[in-house]
Amino acid sequence: MKTDPHGVLLTVDQAATRLNVSTEYVRRRLVFEKRIPYVKIGRHLRIDSRDLELFIDGGRVAAGPSESPYSSMVRFRNLA
């Protein structure tokens, strides 16, 4: 995904829309737990669009051979 080179300050509502989550999730889980950088302008919170993109990219899981969490149990059962 391309990142805006200048960055845009997003409101909490805009960041929530971009992530497809609630505004409360953004406020409580991302901002107050300091999982994403933010800017305070007076009493208003803003999230830089570049930081939001980095957060999204940081959660990306690489594609690879799919292995079920139960496959190790099956292998163990076959060994017995």
KOLMI-854479 format. One record per residue (C-alpha): x, y, z. Coordinates in steps of 0.05 Angstrom, whole numbers, plus 5000, padded with zeros to 4 digits. Example, Ala and Ser with C-alpha at 12.3 -4.5 7.8 and 13.67 -1.06 7.14 Angstrom:
524649105156
527349795143
//
This chain:
500050005000
502750694982
504051185038
502651925032
509752235033
507252855070
502652495118
495752735137
493352805208
487152375216
481852435269
480351825312
473951715271
477851725206
483051245233
477550775258
474250795190
480950635156
481950035202
474649835200
474149835276
470450245328
472850925351
473150635422
478050105398
482550645369
482151065432
482950515483
487149985449
491650405404
492151095434
491551005509
495750365508
500750745465
500850225411
500950765357
504051465358
499152045361
499152795364
495253225413
492753885388
489554195449
484753655472
484153355402
487752705383
490552625313
494052025282
498952125226
496851725164
504051475156
504051195227
497350855213
500250535151
506350295190
501750005243
497849635189
504249375156
506949165224
500948695233
501748385165
502847625166
506947345109
503746825065
506846145069
505345415079
498945375118
499144935179
493144805222
494144885297
491644165302
496543875252
501743755306
496643355346
495242925285
502642795275
503342615349
497542135344
500541795283
507141685320
503841325378
//
